[in-house]
Amino acid sequence: MLPRVRPCMVAAVNEPHATAVFLFSIGALLCIATVLSRASGRIGLPVALGFLGVGMVAGSEGPGGIDFEDYGLAMRVGTAALTLILFDGGLHTPLPAFKAAFRPAAVLATAGVAGTALLASLAARAIGFGWHEALLFGAVVSSTDAAAVFSVLKMSGVQLRHGVGLVLELESGLNDPMAVLLTLALATRLTWRAGLVEGLLELAVGAAAGIGIGLAARALLPRVKLAAAGLYPVLTVSIALIAFSAPTLLRGSGFLAVYLAGVLLGEARLPHHSALLRVHDALAWLAQVGMFLLLGLLVFPSRLLAVAPHGLVLALFLAVVARPLVVLLCLLPFRLPLRHILCIGWVGLRGAVPIILATFPVLLGVPRGREIFDLVFFVVVVNAVVPGWTVPWVAKRLGVGTDAKPAPRALLEIQSSRPLHSELLSFLIEPASAVAGSRIADLPFPDDAAILLVMRGDQPIAARGATVLQAGDHVYLFCKPEDRAFVDLLFGREEES
């Protein structure tokens, strides 16, 4: 009698080749998507569209032939990726800017999302969807993704005026919770009263948890002494995961919580601060690439062709009618310049969140759930072209964009392994700067401030009294926190590392 072969024995025989094939596939897809992102940016399209395209080509109906239709796994991976992306977005959002643009952004992230969902639902109803499926479609596509917008602007060389960019950035960080609430309420058929109570509860718990975890992390990180510098990013990633999961377990909005925790933590004086920001920036990009590749694998191009006529109508209605109209109504009370409102209304690109939310109807067995998913995916792709492709042109025409190239980043980085009582800063000397052409000895420095180093081109220059600061120099200095305002007045805005 032959011995019985167990599945684990078969798996062991196939190893390590099966694992090697799996890792090779992941590595190849990540490499191709990353390299092709440059080509996507050159023609003015969001790089996320390139990642989706690579995933579709590698899928079951493409040359890659990877058979993947696990909506549950895609939803979980997408949620984890969005957690890292939102946390990184919070870390890079200055708290003063958050306060300045919070009110209009908050209105867009709540009333704006609800209004967009309603208008998109009416359009879906008009093309033949039942009321429940139409409302569900509207909820799924109601949130925006400013990351796609800023990737277009960065690649095209256009920069938005400060106020416009801040509102768009904050809106994208704050509007995901509202879209999630609407989608889950409709997918599970909650009554409007129960949905309202649930929504208010989730927002309140999410906001409280995000602020509480953010403040606790600000108190913890400067005091904890870890064995190696590489452990600090591990700790901040754990904070991001807790900031999402803890309020979610308490029926709160994890997306809102993790973003707010990132905003509060980003303002803290942390050990290895610049290194932490770079690590989270890299993790956010890895999460974005992996998420869009997986979502691309999930799509069947043949099914997209079937929904293309309706998808094109809905995508154009969303971009040309629904979004601009809702933004106009939401922002008129704030008395923003009309051209700013028009730009914000046009710049409403959809990204990963609608595609991830579109997996909920499929997982919950909603009638026509797969059709809704395919329709949402098609809308996101079209939305990347219109208005995505036209964002730089519209920004210039409305006078809210400029072709001015951003200042070069700092050439060196000076950091401390623990918080200091003084601040280490870097500045780029502009031609109009007050210190351009001045000797260091002639500058009215505070007593507890000093220039450490000057970088001119690729050459470091000793910071002596006779050294003359020239336009284009990168100046590295330290000062007391109470002297920061005066130093900023002398040198201008601190440059990014």
C-alpha positions as a printed Julia matrix, in Angstrom:
497×3 Matrix{Float64}:
   0.0    0.0     0.0
   1.43   3.35   -1.04
   1.89   5.96    1.7
  -0.63   8.8     1.74
   0.8   12.04    0.38
  -0.24  15.05    2.44
  -0.71  18.52    0.9
   2.08  19.91    3.08
   4.44  17.27    1.67
   3.55  18.31   -1.9
   4.13  21.94   -1.0
   7.5   21.08    0.5
   8.55  19.27   -2.69
   7.63  22.36   -4.78
   9.68  24.67   -2.6
  11.66  26.87   -2.94
  10.65  27.14   -6.61
   7.03  28.13   -5.96
   8.14  30.87   -3.6
  10.77  32.01   -6.09
   8.13  32.28   -8.85
   5.87  34.26   -6.51
   8.62  36.66   -5.44
   9.91  37.02   -9.01
   6.41  37.98  -10.19
   6.08  40.6    -7.45
   9.55  41.98   -8.1
   9.03  42.15  -11.86
   5.67  43.9   -11.56
   6.99  46.44   -9.05
  10.05  47.11  -11.22
   8.04  47.55  -14.44
   5.41  49.76  -12.79
   8.03  51.97  -11.15
  10.1   52.42  -14.31
   7.04  53.12  -16.47
   5.77  55.72  -14.0
   8.24  58.17  -15.53
   6.68  57.75  -18.97
   3.19  58.18  -17.51
   4.24  61.44  -15.86
   5.81  62.83  -19.03
   2.49  62.75  -20.88
   0.67  64.36  -17.94
  -1.28  61.36  -16.62
  -1.38  60.32  -12.94
   1.26  57.68  -12.29
  -1.43  55.57  -10.58
  -3.0   55.01  -14.0
   0.27  53.45  -15.18
   0.33  51.14  -12.16
  -3.25  50.05  -12.9
  -2.32  49.44  -16.52
   0.6   47.2   -15.59
  -1.68  45.21  -13.31
  -4.28  44.78  -16.07
  -1.64  43.64  -18.58
  -0.33  41.11  -16.03
  -3.87  39.87  -15.25
  -5.74  36.82  -16.43
  -6.84  38.42  -19.73
  -3.45  39.97  -20.44
  -0.09  38.55  -21.55
   0.89  37.97  -17.92
  -1.92  35.48  -17.38
  -2.04  35.89  -13.58
  -5.42  34.56  -12.49
  -6.63  36.74   -9.62
 -10.2   37.46   -8.52
  -9.98  37.68   -4.73
 -11.99  40.78   -3.84
 -11.54  40.17   -0.11
  -7.74  40.12   -0.34
  -7.77  43.21   -2.56
  -9.93  45.03   -0.01
  -7.63  44.09    2.89
  -4.43  44.97    1.05
  -5.98  48.22   -0.16
  -7.07  49.15    3.37
  -3.57  48.5     4.74
  -2.03  50.52    1.91
  -4.41  53.43    2.48
  -3.51  53.38    6.16
   0.16  53.95    5.33
  -0.65  56.51    2.61
  -2.95  58.58    4.85
  -0.48  58.46    7.74
   2.29  59.7     5.46
  -0.01  62.43    4.15
  -0.67  63.53    7.72
   3.03  63.57    8.57
   3.67  65.94    5.67
   0.74  68.27    6.45
   1.94  71.22    8.58
  -0.4   71.86   11.49
  -0.68  75.64   10.78
  -1.69  74.86    7.19
  -4.18  72.29    8.49
  -5.81  74.91   10.69
  -5.86  77.53    7.92
  -7.65  75.35    5.34
  -9.63  73.09    7.69
 -13.07  74.72    7.44
 -13.51  74.7     3.63
 -11.82  71.31    3.37
 -14.08  69.86    6.08
 -17.21  71.11    4.31
 -16.03  69.54    1.05
 -15.14  66.3     2.88
 -18.65  65.97    4.36
 -21.37  67.96    2.59
 -19.35  67.91   -0.62
 -19.04  64.12   -0.58
 -22.75  63.71    0.18
 -23.73  66.13   -2.58
 -21.47  64.45   -5.13
 -22.86  61.05   -4.13
 -26.43  62.29   -4.63
 -25.81  63.78   -8.08
 -23.84  60.72   -9.24
 -26.7   58.53   -7.98
 -29.23  60.5   -10.03
 -27.06  60.03  -13.12
 -26.77  56.28  -12.47
 -30.53  56.06  -11.98
 -31.05  57.87  -15.28
 -29.1   55.21  -17.2
 -31.12  52.33  -15.8
 -29.85  51.39  -12.33
 -32.32  50.73   -9.54
 -32.4   53.25   -6.72
 -30.38  51.12   -4.32
 -27.64  50.3    -6.84
 -27.59  53.91   -8.08
 -27.17  55.31   -4.56
 -24.46  52.75   -3.86
 -22.57  53.74   -7.02
 -22.8   57.41   -6.05
 -21.43  56.75   -2.56
 -18.52  54.72   -3.92
 -17.31  57.42   -6.36
 -17.91  60.39   -4.07
 -14.38  60.88   -2.65
 -11.35  62.43   -4.38
  -7.67  61.57   -4.47
  -5.4   64.64   -4.46
  -2.32  62.41   -4.63
  -3.2   61.8    -8.28
  -3.62  65.54   -8.82
  -0.27  66.49   -7.33
   1.53  63.76   -9.29
   0.16  65.34  -12.49
   1.21  68.82  -11.39
   4.66  67.71  -10.29
   5.39  65.89  -13.55
   4.07  68.78  -15.66
   5.98  71.46  -13.72
   2.83  73.36  -12.68
   2.39  74.38   -9.05
  -0.94  75.39   -7.55
  -1.27  78.54   -5.49
  -0.86  77.88   -1.79
  -4.53  78.19   -0.73
  -5.87  76.01   -3.55
  -3.33  73.27   -2.95
  -3.97  73.2     0.81
  -7.74  72.83    0.42
  -7.33  70.01   -2.11
  -4.76  68.22    0.03
  -6.81  68.41    3.22
 -10.01  67.46    1.44
  -8.4   64.28    0.11
  -7.16  63.38    3.59
 -10.51  64.02    5.24
 -13.12  62.85    2.73
 -12.45  59.1     2.71
 -14.33  58.46    5.99
 -17.53  60.01    4.65
 -17.4   57.92    1.48
 -16.81  54.77    3.54
 -19.75  55.59    5.82
 -22.13  56.16    2.92
 -21.0   53.02    1.11
 -21.34  50.72    4.14
 -24.67  52.24    5.16
 -26.12  51.66    1.69
 -24.51  48.25    1.18
 -25.96  47.0     4.47
 -29.29  48.84    3.9
 -29.28  50.9     7.07
 -32.19  53.31    7.5
 -31.31  56.98    7.06
 -31.73  57.61   10.78
 -29.53  54.66   11.78
 -27.01  55.66    9.12
 -26.88  59.23   10.44
 -26.32  58.06   14.01
 -23.7   55.56   12.88
 -21.95  58.21   10.79
 -21.79  60.77   13.57
 -20.53  58.09   15.97
 -17.81  56.96   13.59
 -16.6   60.49   12.9
 -16.6   61.41   16.6
 -14.79  58.23   17.69
 -12.34  58.5    14.79
 -11.5   62.13   15.52
 -11.1   61.51   19.27
  -8.98  58.42   18.71
  -6.78  60.12   16.11
  -6.13  63.12   18.33
  -5.57  60.95   21.4
  -3.18  58.53   19.67
  -1.37  61.39   17.95
  -0.79  63.24   21.23
   0.26  60.03   22.99
   2.74  59.26   20.19
   4.15  62.8    20.41
   4.81  62.24   24.1
   6.21  58.72   23.64
   8.63  59.01   20.73
  10.94  61.74   22.11
  11.29  59.8    25.36
  11.75  56.24   24.17
  15.35  55.08   23.69
  15.55  52.3    21.1
  18.57  50.11   20.43
  18.94  51.13   16.77
  17.85  54.03   14.56
  16.11  51.58   12.21
  13.63  50.67   14.94
  12.05  54.14   15.04
  10.24  53.69   11.69
   9.02  50.31   12.96
   7.53  52.09   15.96
   5.85  54.8    13.84
   4.41  52.16   11.47
   2.97  50.37   14.5
   1.42  53.67   15.62
  -0.17  54.08   12.18
  -1.64  50.57   12.27
  -2.98  51.08   15.8
  -4.38  54.49   14.87
  -6.44  52.84   12.14
  -7.45  49.6    13.83
  -8.24  50.75   17.39
 -11.02  53.22   16.47
 -12.3   50.8    13.81
 -12.78  48.15   16.49
 -14.68  50.77   18.52
 -16.97  51.54   15.52
 -15.02  54.68   14.66
 -13.46  55.92   11.43
  -9.96  54.49   11.19
  -9.15  56.53    8.08
  -9.9   59.8     9.84
  -8.0   58.7    12.95
  -4.82  57.66   11.17
  -4.7   60.92    9.17
  -5.17  63.09   12.26
  -2.58  61.06   14.19
  -0.11  61.66   11.35
  -0.78  65.41   11.35
  -0.14  65.69   15.1
   2.92  63.45   15.02
   4.42  65.28   12.05
   4.63  68.49   14.09
   6.52  66.85   16.96
  10.28  67.17   17.48
  11.14  63.54   16.94
  14.43  61.63   16.95
  15.67  60.98   13.38
  12.82  63.21   12.16
  13.97  63.6     8.54
  14.83  59.92    8.24
  11.4   58.97    9.57
   9.7   61.16    6.98
  11.75  59.61    4.18
  10.94  56.07    5.32
   7.22  56.8     5.45
   7.36  58.5     2.06
   8.95  55.35    0.62
   6.42  53.1     2.38
   3.56  55.21    1.03
   4.9   54.88   -2.52
   5.38  51.12   -2.09
   1.84  50.84   -0.73
   0.46  52.88   -3.63
   2.28  50.87   -6.29
   1.34  47.52   -4.73
  -2.29  48.55   -4.21
  -2.84  49.74   -7.79
  -1.09  46.69   -9.23
  -3.38  44.41   -7.22
  -6.46  46.37   -8.23
  -5.35  46.17  -11.85
  -5.03  42.39  -11.56
  -8.58  42.27  -10.26
 -10.04  43.8   -13.42
 -11.15  41.94  -16.54
 -10.76  44.22  -19.6
 -13.55  42.41  -21.46
 -15.99  43.38  -18.71
 -14.8   47.0   -18.89
 -15.76  47.12  -22.57
 -19.26  46.0   -21.65
 -19.76  48.94  -19.27
 -17.84  51.48  -21.37
 -20.84  53.41  -22.82
 -22.49  53.96  -19.44
 -19.12  54.45  -17.74
 -18.12  57.22  -20.12
 -21.39  59.1   -19.55
 -21.11  58.8   -15.76
 -17.43  59.77  -15.69
 -18.01  62.91  -17.76
 -21.07  63.86  -15.72
 -19.1   63.44  -12.5
 -16.18  65.55  -13.76
 -18.02  68.27  -15.67
 -21.29  68.68  -13.72
 -21.44  67.0   -10.3
 -18.06  67.88   -8.81
 -17.87  71.54  -10.0
 -21.48  72.26   -8.96
 -21.1   70.76   -5.48
 -17.78  72.55   -4.88
 -19.29  75.86   -5.95
 -22.2   75.49   -3.52
 -19.93  74.36   -0.66
 -17.26  77.06   -1.02
 -19.33  80.16   -1.86
 -19.93  80.94    1.87
 -16.14  81.13    2.42
 -15.79  83.95   -0.12
 -12.85  82.36   -1.89
 -11.88  83.87   -5.27
 -14.05  82.39   -8.01
 -11.05  81.13   -9.96
  -9.89  79.19   -6.88
 -13.33  77.59   -6.53
 -13.42  76.69  -10.22
  -9.98  75.08  -10.03
 -10.87  73.06   -6.92
 -14.09  72.0    -8.62
 -12.28  70.79  -11.72
  -9.44  69.1    -9.84
 -11.4   66.21   -8.4
  -9.6   63.09   -9.53
 -10.75  59.7    -8.3
  -8.15  57.18   -7.14
  -7.83  53.94   -5.22
 -10.52  54.55   -2.58
 -13.5   54.23   -4.97
 -12.09  51.0    -6.42
 -11.55  49.54   -2.95
 -15.03  50.63   -1.83
 -16.44  49.01   -4.97
 -15.32  45.63   -3.62
 -17.83  45.93   -0.75
 -20.95  45.4    -2.93
 -19.3   42.31   -4.46
 -18.33  40.86   -1.08
 -21.79  41.56    0.38
 -23.56  39.99   -2.58
 -25.35  43.16   -3.67
 -27.28  42.67   -6.93
 -25.22  43.92   -9.9
 -22.26  44.26   -7.5
 -19.7   43.15  -10.1
 -21.16  45.54  -12.63
 -20.84  48.37  -10.12
 -17.2   47.42   -9.55
 -16.42  47.4   -13.27
 -18.28  50.68  -13.75
 -16.38  52.37  -10.9
 -13.05  51.15  -12.27
 -13.9   52.53  -15.71
 -14.94  55.88  -14.19
 -11.63  56.12  -12.28
  -9.65  55.44  -15.46
 -11.59  58.0   -17.52
 -11.37  60.5   -14.66
  -7.58  60.25  -14.81
  -7.78  61.54  -18.39
 -10.65  64.03  -17.97
 -10.02  66.12  -15.95
  -6.62  64.58  -15.09
  -4.9   65.37  -18.36
  -6.24  68.92  -18.4
  -5.34  69.95  -14.83
  -2.09  71.82  -15.74
  -3.83  73.69  -18.59
  -6.84  74.64  -16.42
  -4.6   75.77  -13.54
  -2.72  78.11  -15.89
  -5.87  79.45  -17.54
  -7.47  80.24  -14.18
  -4.31  81.93  -12.91
  -3.86  79.56   -9.97
  -0.85  77.74  -11.38
   2.66  78.78  -12.21
   5.43  77.32  -14.32
   8.03  78.34  -11.75
  10.2   75.41  -10.84
  10.28  74.44   -7.17
  13.4   75.32   -5.27
  15.99  72.54   -5.16
  15.96  70.46   -2.01
  18.67  70.63    0.6
  21.91  68.97   -0.5
  22.86  67.74    2.95
  20.97  66.68    6.02
  21.93  67.34    9.62
  19.99  65.36   12.18
  20.2   64.22   15.77
  19.4   60.82   17.23
  17.43  62.52   19.99
  15.47  65.77   20.36
  17.57  68.89   20.91
  16.76  72.16   22.63
  17.9   73.96   19.46
  16.59  73.56   15.92
  18.79  72.46   13.0
  17.62  74.24    9.85
  18.56  74.62    6.19
  17.76  77.51    3.83
  18.26  78.19    0.14
  19.48  81.73   -0.47
  17.24  83.38   -3.09
  18.44  86.37   -5.18
  15.93  88.6    -3.33
  16.87  87.27    0.1
  17.86  89.83    2.73
  21.16  88.01    3.36
  22.24  87.56   -0.29
  25.61  89.28   -0.81
  26.21  89.76    2.94
  29.16  88.57    5.02
  28.28  86.18    7.81
  30.02  88.51   10.3
  27.66  91.33    9.31
  24.46  89.4     9.94
  22.47  90.37   13.07
  22.38  86.85   14.47
  20.81  86.06   17.84
  23.38  85.12   20.49
  22.41  81.44   20.49
  22.35  80.98   16.7
  25.18  80.16   14.28
  25.77  78.98   10.72
  27.35  75.54   10.63
  28.05  75.07    6.92
  27.48  76.62    3.49
  27.06  74.47    0.38
  27.84  76.22   -2.93
  27.09  73.88   -5.78
  28.74  70.62   -4.82
  31.39  72.28   -2.66
  31.15  72.67    1.13
  32.41  76.03    2.4
  33.49  76.72    5.96
  31.14  79.19    7.64
  33.61  81.92    8.66
  32.89  85.55    9.4
  34.33  86.7     6.07
  32.27  84.22    4.03
  29.89  86.04    1.68
  26.52  84.35    1.16
  25.51  84.13   -2.5
  22.24  83.38   -4.25
  21.93  79.61   -4.71
  23.85  78.77   -1.53
  22.39  76.21    0.86
  22.96  77.44    4.43
  22.82  75.12    7.44
  22.41  76.64   10.89
  21.04  76.1    14.37
  19.01  78.41   16.59
  16.8   78.39   19.67
  13.06  77.82   19.05
  12.28  81.31   20.33
  14.62  82.8    17.68
  13.06  80.85   14.8
  10.79  83.68   13.62
  13.71  86.13   13.37
  15.88  83.59   11.5
  13.02  82.93    9.07
  12.76  86.66    8.49
  16.44  86.77    7.55
  16.68  83.68    5.38
  13.11  82.98    4.2
  11.26  79.69    4.32
  13.08  76.54    5.42
  13.8   74.17    2.56
  12.8   70.51    2.43
  15.41  67.83    2.93
